[in-house]
Amino acid sequence: MRRWIATAANFFFPGLGYLIAGQKRPLALGWLIGAIGLTYVELSLQAPMPRLYWTMFVSVFIMNLAFAVDVYRSFAAPASARVLAEKTA
């Protein structure tokens, strides 16, 4: 269940899923702050520049999907591999 919660969280707020999973904590905070900033810019572009909004929307969607897949796959890795990845990140 935690795997799916972390996956959904990482899709909507990249970085939050890693925090829920207890992984990549320093990077997760940076990604979360960056994602909040990108969301603000994305929503600010919606009315004044609709063509740029869709470019930004698709870019953020692809990025969020990649973050969700990454945290989902990290749960499939053995615990020893997760610890090693955490130390090298």
SEFIZA-3560 file (N, C-alpha, C; in Angstrom, 3 decimals):
REM SEFIZA-3560
<numar><xx>0.823</xx><yy>-1.200</yy><zz>0.000</zz><atom>N</atom></numar>
<numar><xx>0.000</xx><yy>0.000</yy><zz>0.000</zz><atom>CA</atom></numar>
<numar><xx>0.869</xx><yy>1.267</yy><zz>0.000</zz><atom>C</atom></numar>
<numar><xx>1.947</xx><yy>1.225</yy><zz>0.792</zz><atom>N</atom></numar>
<numar><xx>2.844</xx><yy>2.379</yy><zz>0.862</zz><atom>CA</atom></numar>
<numar><xx>3.486</xx><yy>2.657</yy><zz>-0.502</zz><atom>C</atom></numar>
<numar><xx>3.737</xx><yy>1.593</yy><zz>-1.247</zz><atom>N</atom></numar>
<numar><xx>4.320</xx><yy>1.734</yy><zz>-2.588</zz><atom>CA</atom></numar>
<numar><xx>3.410</xx><yy>2.566</yy><zz>-3.481</zz><atom>C</atom></numar>
<numar><xx>2.114</xx><yy>2.294</yy><zz>-3.451</zz><atom>N</atom></numar>
<numar><xx>1.168</xx><yy>3.015</yy><zz>-4.301</zz><atom>CA</atom></numar>
<numar><xx>0.962</xx><yy>4.447</yy><zz>-3.820</zz><atom>C</atom></numar>
<numar><xx>0.963</xx><yy>4.647</yy><zz>-2.524</zz><atom>N</atom></numar>
<numar><xx>0.825</xx><yy>6.010</yy><zz>-1.991</zz><atom>CA</atom></numar>
<numar><xx>2.030</xx><yy>6.851</yy><zz>-2.406</zz><atom>C</atom></numar>
<numar><xx>3.228</xx><yy>6.277</yy><zz>-2.278</zz><atom>N</atom></numar>
<numar><xx>4.446</xx><yy>6.995</yy><zz>-2.679</zz><atom>CA</atom></numar>
<numar><xx>4.441</xx><yy>7.273</yy><zz>-4.180</zz><atom>C</atom></numar>
<numar><xx>3.959</xx><yy>6.322</yy><zz>-4.977</zz><atom>N</atom></numar>
<numar><xx>3.905</xx><yy>6.504</yy><zz>-6.430</zz><atom>CA</atom></numar>
<numar><xx>2.953</xx><yy>7.637</yy><zz>-6.795</zz><atom>C</atom></numar>
<numar><xx>1.759</xx><yy>7.638</yy><zz>-6.221</zz><atom>N</atom></numar>
<numar><xx>0.784</xx><yy>8.699</yy><zz>-6.502</zz><atom>CA</atom></numar>
<numar><xx>1.303</xx><yy>10.051</yy><zz>-6.023</zz><atom>C</atom></numar>
<numar><xx>1.895</xx><yy>10.068</yy><zz>-4.845</zz><atom>N</atom></numar>
<numar><xx>2.434</xx><yy>11.322</yy><zz>-4.312</zz><atom>CA</atom></numar>
<numar><xx>3.539</xx><yy>11.867</yy><zz>-5.210</zz><atom>C</atom></numar>
<numar><xx>4.407</xx><yy>10.981</yy><zz>-5.702</zz><atom>N</atom></numar>
<numar><xx>5.505</xx><yy>11.423</yy><zz>-6.561</zz><atom>CA</atom></numar>
<numar><xx>5.001</xx><yy>11.891</yy><zz>-7.919</zz><atom>C</atom></numar>
<numar><xx>3.860</xx><yy>11.399</yy><zz>-8.368</zz><atom>N</atom></numar>
<numar><xx>3.298</xx><yy>11.879</yy><zz>-9.627</zz><atom>CA</atom></numar>
<numar><xx>2.776</xx><yy>13.307</yy><zz>-9.470</zz><atom>C</atom></numar>
<numar><xx>2.038</xx><yy>13.558</yy><zz>-8.405</zz><atom>N</atom></numar>
<numar><xx>1.434</xx><yy>14.874</yy><zz>-8.223</zz><atom>CA</atom></numar>
<numar><xx>2.403</xx><yy>15.903</yy><zz>-7.651</zz><atom>C</atom></numar>
<numar><xx>3.305</xx><yy>15.459</yy><zz>-6.785</zz><atom>N</atom></numar>
<numar><xx>4.304</xx><yy>16.339</yy><zz>-6.178</zz><atom>CA</atom></numar>
<numar><xx>5.648</xx><yy>15.624</yy><zz>-6.155</zz><atom>C</atom></numar>
<numar><xx>6.419</xx><yy>15.695</yy><zz>-7.259</zz><atom>N</atom></numar>
<numar><xx>7.703</xx><yy>14.991</yy><zz>-7.301</zz><atom>CA</atom></numar>
<numar><xx>8.563</xx><yy>15.329</yy><zz>-6.083</zz><atom>C</atom></numar>
<numar><xx>9.050</xx><yy>14.294</yy><zz>-5.458</zz><atom>N</atom></numar>
<numar><xx>9.835</xx><yy>14.443</yy><zz>-4.241</zz><atom>CA</atom></numar>
<numar><xx>9.069</xx><yy>13.957</yy><zz>-3.030</zz><atom>C</atom></numar>
<numar><xx>7.766</xx><yy>14.217</yy><zz>-2.988</zz><atom>N</atom></numar>
<numar><xx>6.958</xx><yy>13.799</yy><zz>-1.844</zz><atom>CA</atom></numar>
<numar><xx>6.910</xx><yy>12.283</yy><zz>-1.725</zz><atom>C</atom></numar>
<numar><xx>6.838</xx><yy>11.595</yy><zz>-2.847</zz><atom>N</atom></numar>
<numar><xx>6.820</xx><yy>10.132</yy><zz>-2.822</zz><atom>CA</atom></numar>
<numar><xx>8.096</xx><yy>9.550</yy><zz>-2.246</zz><atom>C</atom></numar>
<numar><xx>9.233</xx><yy>10.179</yy><zz>-2.563</zz><atom>N</atom></numar>
<numar><xx>10.500</xx><yy>9.722</yy><zz>-1.994</zz><atom>CA</atom></numar>
<numar><xx>10.521</xx><yy>9.932</yy><zz>-0.482</zz><atom>C</atom></numar>
<numar><xx>9.955</xx><yy>11.040</yy><zz>-0.026</zz><atom>N</atom></numar>
<numar><xx>9.898</xx><yy>11.284</yy><zz>1.419</zz><atom>CA</atom></numar>
<numar><xx>9.021</xx><yy>10.241</yy><zz>2.100</zz><atom>C</atom></numar>
<numar><xx>7.895</xx><yy>9.897</yy><zz>1.493</zz><atom>N</atom></numar>
<numar><xx>7.008</xx><yy>8.865</yy><zz>2.044</zz><atom>CA</atom></numar>
<numar><xx>7.718</xx><yy>7.521</yy><zz>2.067</zz><atom>C</atom></numar>
<numar><xx>8.501</xx><yy>7.243</yy><zz>1.022</zz><atom>N</atom></numar>
<numar><xx>9.225</xx><yy>5.971</yy><zz>0.931</zz><atom>CA</atom></numar>
<numar><xx>10.476</xx><yy>5.958</yy><zz>1.803</zz><atom>C</atom></numar>
<numar><xx>10.865</xx><yy>7.112</yy><zz>2.319</zz><atom>N</atom></numar>
<numar><xx>12.074</xx><yy>7.195</yy><zz>3.127</zz><atom>CA</atom></numar>
<numar><xx>13.340</xx><yy>7.099</yy><zz>2.290</zz><atom>C</atom></numar>
<numar><xx>13.296</xx><yy>7.595</yy><zz>1.069</zz><atom>N</atom></numar>
<numar><xx>14.425</xx><yy>7.497</yy><zz>0.138</zz><atom>CA</atom></numar>
<numar><xx>14.831</xx><yy>8.881</yy><zz>-0.360</zz><atom>C</atom></numar>
<numar><xx>16.086</xx><yy>9.017</yy><zz>-0.703</zz><atom>N</atom></numar>
<numar><xx>16.623</xx><yy>10.215</yy><zz>-1.368</zz><atom>CA</atom></numar>
<numar><xx>16.171</xx><yy>11.507</yy><zz>-0.691</zz><atom>C</atom></numar>
<numar><xx>16.214</xx><yy>11.559</yy><zz>0.619</zz><atom>N</atom></numar>
<numar><xx>15.640</xx><yy>12.691</yy><zz>1.350</zz><atom>CA</atom></numar>
<numar><xx>16.169</xx><yy>14.060</yy><zz>0.927</zz><atom>C</atom></numar>
<numar><xx>17.492</xx><yy>14.276</yy><zz>0.867</zz><atom>N</atom></numar>
<numar><xx>17.947</xx><yy>15.623</yy><zz>0.475</zz><atom>CA</atom></numar>
<numar><xx>17.500</xx><yy>16.010</yy><zz>-0.942</zz><atom>C</atom></numar>
<numar><xx>17.609</xx><yy>15.074</yy><zz>-1.869</zz><atom>N</atom></numar>
<numar><xx>17.173</xx><yy>15.352</yy><zz>-3.241</zz><atom>CA</atom></numar>
<numar><xx>15.661</xx><yy>15.535</yy><zz>-3.307</zz><atom>C</atom></numar>
<numar><xx>14.935</xx><yy>14.743</yy><zz>-2.542</zz><atom>N</atom></numar>
<numar><xx>13.474</xx><yy>14.811</yy><zz>-2.561</zz><atom>CA</atom></numar>
<numar><xx>12.981</xx><yy>16.195</yy><zz>-2.165</zz><atom>C</atom></numar>
<numar><xx>13.609</xx><yy>16.793</yy><zz>-1.173</zz><atom>N</atom></numar>
<numar><xx>13.201</xx><yy>18.141</yy><zz>-0.756</zz><atom>CA</atom></numar>
<numar><xx>13.437</xx><yy>19.151</yy><zz>-1.880</zz><atom>C</atom></numar>
<numar><xx>14.567</xx><yy>19.035</yy><zz>-2.556</zz><atom>N</atom></numar>
<numar><xx>14.843</xx><yy>19.929</yy><zz>-3.683</zz><atom>CA</atom></numar>
<numar><xx>13.850</xx><yy>19.747</yy><zz>-4.813</zz><atom>C</atom></numar>
<numar><xx>13.551</xx><yy>18.489</yy><zz>-5.139</zz><atom>N</atom></numar>
<numar><xx>12.584</xx><yy>18.226</yy><zz>-6.208</zz><atom>CA</atom></numar>
<numar><xx>11.194</xx><yy>18.732</yy><zz>-5.837</zz><atom>C</atom></numar>
<numar><xx>10.820</xx><yy>18.569</yy><zz>-4.582</zz><atom>N</atom></numar>
<numar><xx>9.499</xx><yy>19.019</yy><zz>-4.142</zz><atom>CA</atom></numar>
<numar><xx>9.386</xx><yy>20.539</yy><zz>-4.240</zz><atom>C</atom></numar>
<numar><xx>10.401</xx><yy>21.252</yy><zz>-3.785</zz><atom>N</atom></numar>
<numar><xx>10.381</xx><yy>22.715</yy><zz>-3.875</zz><atom>CA</atom></numar>
<numar><xx>10.372</xx><yy>23.150</yy><zz>-5.342</zz><atom>C</atom></numar>
<numar><xx>11.186</xx><yy>22.503</yy><zz>-6.169</zz><atom>N</atom></numar>
<numar><xx>11.206</xx><yy>22.819</yy><zz>-7.598</zz><atom>CA</atom></numar>
<numar><xx>9.875</xx><yy>22.540</yy><zz>-8.277</zz><atom>C</atom></numar>
<numar><xx>9.231</xx><yy>21.442</yy><zz>-7.910</zz><atom>N</atom></numar>
<numar><xx>7.937</xx><yy>21.084</yy><zz>-8.507</zz><atom>CA</atom></numar>
<numar><xx>6.859</xx><yy>22.095</yy><zz>-8.134</zz><atom>C</atom></numar>
<numar><xx>6.897</xx><yy>22.575</yy><zz>-6.906</zz><atom>N</atom></numar>
<numar><xx>5.922</xx><yy>23.593</yy><zz>-6.491</zz><atom>CA</atom></numar>
<numar><xx>6.134</xx><yy>24.868</yy><zz>-7.307</zz><atom>C</atom></numar>
<numar><xx>7.398</xx><yy>25.248</yy><zz>-7.509</zz><atom>N</atom></numar>
<numar><xx>7.697</xx><yy>26.422</yy><zz>-8.328</zz><atom>CA</atom></numar>
<numar><xx>7.255</xx><yy>26.248</yy><zz>-9.772</zz><atom>C</atom></numar>
<numar><xx>7.529</xx><yy>25.074</yy><zz>-10.350</zz><atom>N</atom></numar>
<numar><xx>7.104</xx><yy>24.809</yy><zz>-11.731</zz><atom>CA</atom></numar>
<numar><xx>5.585</xx><yy>24.825</yy><zz>-11.870</zz><atom>C</atom></numar>
<numar><xx>4.891</xx><yy>24.303</yy><zz>-10.885</zz><atom>N</atom></numar>
<numar><xx>3.427</xx><yy>24.305</yy><zz>-10.918</zz><atom>CA</atom></numar>
<numar><xx>2.898</xx><yy>25.733</yy><zz>-10.891</zz><atom>C</atom></numar>
<numar><xx>3.510</xx><yy>26.580</yy><zz>-10.080</zz><atom>N</atom></numar>
<numar><xx>3.108</xx><yy>27.987</yy><zz>-10.020</zz><atom>CA</atom></numar>
<numar><xx>3.295</xx><yy>28.653</yy><zz>-11.387</zz><atom>C</atom></numar>
<numar><xx>4.461</xx><yy>28.440</yy><zz>-11.999</zz><atom>N</atom></numar>
<numar><xx>4.734</xx><yy>29.023</yy><zz>-13.320</zz><atom>CA</atom></numar>
<numar><xx>3.759</xx><yy>28.465</yy><zz>-14.357</zz><atom>C</atom></numar>
<numar><xx>3.538</xx><yy>27.156</yy><zz>-14.311</zz><atom>N</atom></numar>
<numar><xx>2.631</xx><yy>26.509</yy><zz>-15.266</zz><atom>CA</atom></numar>
<numar><xx>1.237</xx><yy>27.119</yy><zz>-15.190</zz><atom>C</atom></numar>
<numar><xx>0.712</xx><yy>27.277</yy><zz>-13.993</zz><atom>N</atom></numar>
<numar><xx>-0.635</xx><yy>27.828</yy><zz>-13.837</zz><atom>CA</atom></numar>
<numar><xx>-0.677</xx><yy>29.315</yy><zz>-14.174</zz><atom>C</atom></numar>
<numar><xx>0.428</xx><yy>30.022</yy><zz>-13.956</zz><atom>N</atom></numar>
<numar><xx>0.488</xx><yy>31.446</yy><zz>-14.297</zz><atom>CA</atom></numar>
<numar><xx>0.482</xx><yy>31.670</yy><zz>-15.809</zz><atom>C</atom></numar>
<numar><xx>0.968</xx><yy>30.700</yy><zz>-16.571</zz><atom>N</atom></numar>
<numar><xx>1.021</xx><yy>30.822</yy><zz>-18.031</zz><atom>CA</atom></numar>
<numar><xx>-0.306</xx><yy>30.499</yy><zz>-18.708</zz><atom>C</atom></numar>
<numar><xx>-1.224</xx><yy>29.899</yy><zz>-17.988</zz><atom>N</atom></numar>
<numar><xx>-2.444</xx><yy>29.375</yy><zz>-18.603</zz><atom>CA</atom></numar>
<numar><xx>-3.229</xx><yy>30.444</yy><zz>-19.354</zz><atom>C</atom></numar>
<numar><xx>-3.517</xx><yy>31.567</yy><zz>-18.734</zz><atom>N</atom></numar>
<numar><xx>-4.338</xx><yy>32.590</yy><zz>-19.388</zz><atom>CA</atom></numar>
<numar><xx>-3.537</xx><yy>33.487</yy><zz>-20.339</zz><atom>C</atom></numar>
<numar><xx>-2.402</xx><yy>34.054</yy><zz>-19.914</zz><atom>N</atom></numar>
<numar><xx>-1.719</xx><yy>34.994</yy><zz>-20.811</zz><atom>CA</atom></numar>
<numar><xx>-1.004</xx><yy>34.345</yy><zz>-22.002</zz><atom>C</atom></numar>
<numar><xx>-0.552</xx><yy>33.112</yy><zz>-21.856</zz><atom>N</atom></numar>
<numar><xx>0.200</xx><yy>32.453</yy><zz>-22.937</zz><atom>CA</atom></numar>
<numar><xx>-0.244</xx><yy>31.001</yy><zz>-23.078</zz><atom>C</atom></numar>
<numar><xx>-1.433</xx><yy>30.774</yy><zz>-23.634</zz><atom>N</atom></numar>
<numar><xx>-1.962</xx><yy>29.406</yy><zz>-23.686</zz><atom>CA</atom></numar>
<numar><xx>-1.096</xx><yy>28.428</yy><zz>-24.480</zz><atom>C</atom></numar>
<numar><xx>-0.384</xx><yy>28.890</yy><zz>-25.505</zz><atom>N</atom></numar>
<numar><xx>0.473</xx><yy>27.966</yy><zz>-26.273</zz><atom>CA</atom></numar>
<numar><xx>1.639</xx><yy>27.486</yy><zz>-25.416</zz><atom>C</atom></numar>
<numar><xx>2.217</xx><yy>28.372</yy><zz>-24.635</zz><atom>N</atom></numar>
<numar><xx>3.304</xx><yy>27.969</yy><zz>-23.741</zz><atom>CA</atom></numar>
<numar><xx>2.786</xx><yy>27.096</yy><zz>-22.602</zz><atom>C</atom></numar>
<numar><xx>1.543</xx><yy>27.344</yy><zz>-22.187</zz><atom>N</atom></numar>
<numar><xx>0.967</xx><yy>26.543</yy><zz>-21.101</zz><atom>CA</atom></numar>
<numar><xx>0.959</xx><yy>25.068</yy><zz>-21.475</zz><atom>C</atom></numar>
<numar><xx>0.521</xx><yy>24.734</yy><zz>-22.687</zz><atom>N</atom></numar>
<numar><xx>0.428</xx><yy>23.324</yy><zz>-23.072</zz><atom>CA</atom></numar>
<numar><xx>1.801</xx><yy>22.680</yy><zz>-23.198</zz><atom>C</atom></numar>
<numar><xx>2.779</xx><yy>23.441</yy><zz>-23.652</zz><atom>N</atom></numar>
<numar><xx>4.149</xx><yy>22.925</yy><zz>-23.692</zz><atom>CA</atom></numar>
<numar><xx>4.636</xx><yy>22.628</yy><zz>-22.280</zz><atom>C</atom></numar>
<numar><xx>4.390</xx><yy>23.554</yy><zz>-21.380</zz><atom>N</atom></numar>
<numar><xx>4.795</xx><yy>23.373</yy><zz>-19.983</zz><atom>CA</atom></numar>
<numar><xx>4.022</xx><yy>22.217</yy><zz>-19.354</zz><atom>C</atom></numar>
<numar><xx>2.727</xx><yy>22.123</yy><zz>-19.623</zz><atom>N</atom></numar>
<numar><xx>1.898</xx><yy>21.057</yy><zz>-19.060</zz><atom>CA</atom></numar>
<numar><xx>2.424</xx><yy>19.683</yy><zz>-19.470</zz><atom>C</atom></numar>
<numar><xx>2.691</xx><yy>19.504</yy><zz>-20.761</zz><atom>N</atom></numar>
<numar><xx>3.178</xx><yy>18.206</yy><zz>-21.250</zz><atom>CA</atom></numar>
<numar><xx>4.551</xx><yy>17.896</yy><zz>-20.661</zz><atom>C</atom></numar>
<numar><xx>5.412</xx><yy>18.894</yy><zz>-20.585</zz><atom>N</atom></numar>
<numar><xx>6.745</xx><yy>18.687</yy><zz>-20.007</zz><atom>CA</atom></numar>
<numar><xx>6.658</xx><yy>18.261</yy><zz>-18.549</zz><atom>C</atom></numar>
<numar><xx>5.834</xx><yy>18.938</yy><zz>-17.783</zz><atom>N</atom></numar>
<numar><xx>5.671</xx><yy>18.603</yy><zz>-16.359</zz><atom>CA</atom></numar>
<numar><xx>5.018</xx><yy>17.233</yy><zz>-16.210</zz><atom>C</atom></numar>
<numar><xx>4.053</xx><yy>16.905</yy><zz>-17.072</zz><atom>N</atom></numar>
<numar><xx>3.398</xx><yy>15.596</yy><zz>-17.018</zz><atom>CA</atom></numar>
<numar><xx>4.412</xx><yy>14.472</yy><zz>-17.232</zz><atom>C</atom></numar>
<numar><xx>5.272</xx><yy>14.625</yy><zz>-18.245</zz><atom>N</atom></numar>
<numar><xx>6.289</xx><yy>13.602</yy><zz>-18.520</zz><atom>CA</atom></numar>
<numar><xx>7.259</xx><yy>13.485</yy><zz>-17.351</zz><atom>C</atom></numar>
<numar><xx>7.685</xx><yy>14.619</yy><zz>-16.812</zz><atom>N</atom></numar>
<numar><xx>8.593</xx><yy>14.602</yy><zz>-15.668</zz><atom>CA</atom></numar>
<numar><xx>7.941</xx><yy>13.906</yy><zz>-14.467</zz><atom>C</atom></numar>
<numar><xx>6.693</xx><yy>14.248</yy><zz>-14.178</zz><atom>N</atom></numar>
<numar><xx>6.001</xx><yy>13.644</yy><zz>-13.040</zz><atom>CA</atom></numar>
<numar><xx>5.818</xx><yy>12.144</yy><zz>-13.231</zz><atom>C</atom></numar>
<numar><xx>5.532</xx><yy>11.731</yy><zz>-14.450</zz><atom>N</atom></numar>
<numar><xx>5.394</xx><yy>10.305</yy><zz>-14.736</zz><atom>CA</atom></numar>
<numar><xx>6.712</xx><yy>9.576</yy><zz>-14.481</zz><atom>C</atom></numar>
<numar><xx>7.813</xx><yy>10.177</yy><zz>-14.892</zz><atom>N</atom></numar>
<numar><xx>9.128</xx><yy>9.567</yy><zz>-14.664</zz><atom>CA</atom></numar>
<numar><xx>9.432</xx><yy>9.450</yy><zz>-13.168</zz><atom>C</atom></numar>
<numar><xx>9.110</xx><yy>10.471</yy><zz>-12.398</zz><atom>N</atom></numar>
<numar><xx>9.325</xx><yy>10.409</yy><zz>-10.950</zz><atom>CA</atom></numar>
<numar><xx>8.459</xx><yy>9.319</yy><zz>-10.316</zz><atom>C</atom></numar>
<numar><xx>7.217</xx><yy>9.189</yy><zz>-10.770</zz><atom>N</atom></numar>
<numar><xx>6.326</xx><yy>8.162</yy><zz>-10.222</zz><atom>CA</atom></numar>
<numar><xx>6.846</xx><yy>6.762</yy><zz>-10.534</zz><atom>C</atom></numar>
<numar><xx>7.282</xx><yy>6.541</yy><zz>-11.762</zz><atom>N</atom></numar>
<numar><xx>7.829</xx><yy>5.232</yy><zz>-12.144</zz><atom>CA</atom></numar>
<numar><xx>9.082</xx><yy>4.920</yy><zz>-11.331</zz><atom>C</atom></numar>
<numar><xx>9.925</xx><yy>5.919</yy><zz>-11.112</zz><atom>N</atom></numar>
<numar><xx>11.166</xx><yy>5.702</yy><zz>-10.365</zz><atom>CA</atom></numar>
<numar><xx>10.894</xx><yy>5.260</yy><zz>-8.932</zz><atom>C</atom></numar>
<numar><xx>9.988</xx><yy>5.932</yy><zz>-8.246</zz><atom>N</atom></numar>
<numar><xx>9.727</xx><yy>5.538</yy><zz>-6.854</zz><atom>CA</atom></numar>
<numar><xx>9.020</xx><yy>4.186</yy><zz>-6.805</zz><atom>C</atom></numar>
<numar><xx>8.168</xx><yy>3.895</yy><zz>-7.786</zz><atom>N</atom></numar>
<numar><xx>7.504</xx><yy>2.590</yy><zz>-7.839</zz><atom>CA</atom></numar>
<numar><xx>8.538</xx><yy>1.480</yy><zz>-7.996</zz><atom>C</atom></numar>
<numar><xx>9.469</xx><yy>1.674</yy><zz>-8.921</zz><atom>N</atom></numar>
<numar><xx>10.509</xx><yy>0.667</yy><zz>-9.153</zz><atom>CA</atom></numar>
<numar><xx>11.449</xx><yy>0.529</yy><zz>-7.963</zz><atom>C</atom></numar>
<numar><xx>11.666</xx><yy>1.591</yy><zz>-7.239</zz><atom>N</atom></numar>
<numar><xx>12.591</xx><yy>1.520</yy><zz>-6.105</zz><atom>CA</atom></numar>
<numar><xx>12.064</xx><yy>0.590</yy><zz>-5.020</zz><atom>C</atom></numar>
<numar><xx>10.750</xx><yy>0.424</yy><zz>-4.936</zz><atom>N</atom></numar>
<numar><xx>10.184</xx><yy>-0.511</yy><zz>-3.963</zz><atom>CA</atom></numar>
<numar><xx>10.446</xx><yy>-1.952</yy><zz>-4.375</zz><atom>C</atom></numar>
<numar><xx>10.622</xx><yy>-2.196</yy><zz>-5.674</zz><atom>N</atom></numar>
<numar><xx>10.868</xx><yy>-3.555</yy><zz>-6.155</zz><atom>CA</atom></numar>
<numar><xx>12.312</xx><yy>-3.980</yy><zz>-5.907</zz><atom>C</atom></numar>
<numar><xx>13.202</xx><yy>-3.008</yy><zz>-5.740</zz><atom>N</atom></numar>
<numar><xx>14.614</xx><yy>-3.323</yy><zz>-5.496</zz><atom>CA</atom></numar>
<numar><xx>14.777</xx><yy>-3.891</yy><zz>-4.091</zz><atom>C</atom></numar>
<numar><xx>15.724</xx><yy>-4.798</yy><zz>-3.907</zz><atom>N</atom></numar>
<numar><xx>15.982</xx><yy>-5.315</yy><zz>-2.565</zz><atom>CA</atom></numar>
<numar><xx>16.401</xx><yy>-4.183</yy><zz>-1.629</zz><atom>C</atom></numar>
<numar><xx>16.153</xx><yy>-4.362</yy><zz>-0.360</zz><atom>N</atom></numar>
<numar><xx>16.462</xx><yy>-3.325</yy><zz>0.629</zz><atom>CA</atom></numar>
<numar><xx>17.936</xx><yy>-2.941</yy><zz>0.591</zz><atom>C</atom></numar>
<numar><xx>18.828</xx><yy>-3.904</yy><zz>0.391</zz><atom>N</atom></numar>
<numar><xx>20.260</xx><yy>-3.592</yy><zz>0.363</zz><atom>CA</atom></numar>
<numar><xx>20.602</xx><yy>-2.677</yy><zz>-0.812</zz><atom>C</atom></numar>
<numar><xx>19.942</xx><yy>-2.859</yy><zz>-1.952</zz><atom>N</atom></numar>
<numar><xx>20.181</xx><yy>-2.001</yy><zz>-3.116</zz><atom>CA</atom></numar>
<numar><xx>19.656</xx><yy>-0.596</yy><zz>-2.859</zz><atom>C</atom></numar>
<numar><xx>18.527</xx><yy>-0.471</yy><zz>-2.152</zz><atom>N</atom></numar>
<numar><xx>17.983</xx><yy>0.846</yy><zz>-1.829</zz><atom>CA</atom></numar>
<numar><xx>18.927</xx><yy>1.599</yy><zz>-0.910</zz><atom>C</atom></numar>
<numar><xx>19.498</xx><yy>0.901</yy><zz>0.074</zz><atom>N</atom></numar>
<numar><xx>20.437</xx><yy>1.541</yy><zz>0.999</zz><atom>CA</atom></numar>
<numar><xx>21.671</xx><yy>2.004</yy><zz>0.240</zz><atom>C</atom></numar>
<numar><xx>22.186</xx><yy>1.171</yy><zz>-0.653</zz><atom>N</atom></numar>
<numar><xx>23.354</xx><yy>1.533</yy><zz>-1.450</zz><atom>CA</atom></numar>
<numar><xx>23.052</xx><yy>2.739</yy><zz>-2.340</zz><atom>C</atom></numar>
<numar><xx>21.891</xx><yy>2.748</yy><zz>-2.964</zz><atom>N</atom></numar>
<numar><xx>21.503</xx><yy>3.871</yy><zz>-3.822</zz><atom>CA</atom></numar>
<numar><xx>21.370</xx><yy>5.149</yy><zz>-3.005</zz><atom>C</atom></numar>
<numar><xx>20.855</xx><yy>5.036</yy><zz>-1.795</zz><atom>N</atom></numar>
<numar><xx>20.701</xx><yy>6.195</yy><zz>-0.910</zz><atom>CA</atom></numar>
<numar><xx>22.068</xx><yy>6.776</yy><zz>-0.548</zz><atom>C</atom></numar>
<numar><xx>23.033</xx><yy>5.910</yy><zz>-0.297</zz><atom>N</atom></numar>
<numar><xx>24.367</xx><yy>6.379</yy><zz>0.096</zz><atom>CA</atom></numar>
<numar><xx>25.101</xx><yy>7.030</yy><zz>-1.066</zz><atom>C</atom></numar>
<numar><xx>24.856</xx><yy>6.584</yy><zz>-2.282</zz><atom>N</atom></numar>
<numar><xx>25.557</xx><yy>7.141</yy><zz>-3.439</zz><atom>CA</atom></numar>
<numar><xx>24.868</xx><yy>8.377</yy><zz>-3.995</zz><atom>C</atom></numar>
<numar><xx>23.620</xx><yy>8.611</yy><zz>-3.631</zz><atom>N</atom></numar>
<numar><xx>22.878</xx><yy>9.764</yy><zz>-4.163</zz><atom>CA</atom></numar>
<numar><xx>23.256</xx><yy>11.045</yy><zz>-3.466</zz><atom>C</atom></numar>
//
